[in-house]
Structures are given as C-alpha cells and as structure tokens.
Amino acid sequence: MSRPDADAALVAAATARLASASGTGPAAAVAETVVVVADVVPPAFALGAVEFTLGLPEDLGRAWHRSFTRTLFLAGQPGTVVSRHPARHVAADASMSWHGPAQGDGLRDLSRLLRAFRGPRPAASVTRDLSVLVPGGPAGHVVEARMATAGVGVGDYLVHLHHLLGEATLRGLIRRGDTVRIGHAPHLDDPDSRAALEPGRADVVQTRITHDHADPGRLRLYGVLVSERRRS
C-alpha cells in the first residue's frame, strides 16, 4: 500500500470511529475517567481496563463513549487514594485504580491532589506479548490486538491501549469470558493490520488512530483489535 493510500485508509478509519462514538446518543457534557497509577503492570492494566468498562452502568458507558473514552492518568498509590476518593475498580494487584467516569468537576479534587503520570521510558521496556482472560462468562472466544511501540513512551502506551480496550468493550467486541491477546510490534504496517482498516470489517475491528508523535501532521495506527465472534 502506497503512503497516500495508507494515509487515506487511516483517515477513513478514524472518521468511522468518530461516527461510532457520536452515534451512541445526543451530545452531552464530557465524561472523564481517572486512572491512578502506582506501577505499570501491562496484564493487570489490560484486564483492569476491560473490567472497569464492563462494570459501567449503561448511561455512563454511553456518555464516556461519546467523550471518546477520555481518560486522565495520575501518579499515586491507589491504596491511599481510594480512602478519600472511592474507586469504581481496582486492579487485582492494586497497581492501578479507576475512578469515574464523571462529568463536569466530578473528579477535579482528585486531579488536583495528584500529578500527571508521565512514564517517559520506552514502551518496549515494559511490554511483552500477553494474554488475559476476562472472568465472568463462557470462555472460548479470542480477541486479538496489536500495539505499536516504536517511539512510544510508557505513558502514551497506556493511553493508546486504554482507548483501544475501552472502546472495544463498549462496542461489545470484548465480553465476559473472552481471552484478549495483545501483541506488540514497532509499527503496525503489516498486511493484517492494513486489512483491518477496510470499511467492510468495521463491525469486528477497533482501532486506535491519532496524530503521529514524531510527525503531528500525519496520522498513525497505534493499536488495532479484531474480534470475529462466531454467530450462533
């Protein structure tokens, strides 16, 4: 695929994502989630992101989806934070906690209490291919995801993966009982990743596309998830 064709495919996929989110209901106030990070443990983070999203009431899930799963990552100790700011979900290893989604100033006190989580280390330094089982349902379905790591810091990696998993879960591409496998590559320019951008596969694919950190004038595919669930 030529560079112009690749750019056009990314624009089309990003536009489809915007349409999917805006189609969940009428415009409303922005709903934001806060994740408090004590340590970066990718399997615990991935499973926590899915379980947090699955546990949202339907109205909050729609509001967060319309807000494009907006999330703020803060550095802190969940065990200390939750005593003053109740969490909706805490990772099994207590490395992270999820708060919200809330609209308006609902999480302002929490964001004032803690500093932003930066995570400047290269994502490749903490990422390994991983697999997590989402508890609570019939097992058997496998969801495949891949994340780009070249030029990506740990903080940005968390942002990209959280958007990918959150939106996929809100769309029903990840469900209870599913196994989510996450692979990594420097760039997602392989034939399978490019094929996932085809419009005809939009109902089984979730993407994370945003401006390239190294070249803000261009779009880059940072994550792709495919969930081809067999129909009964």
Helices and strands as residue ranges (DSSP letters): H 3-22, E 31-37, H 42-54, H 58-66, E 71-75, H 78-81, E 89-90, E 96-103, H 108-113, E 115-116, G 123-125, E 130-133, E 142-148, H 154-170, E 179-185, H 191-195, G 199-204, E 205-211, E 219-226
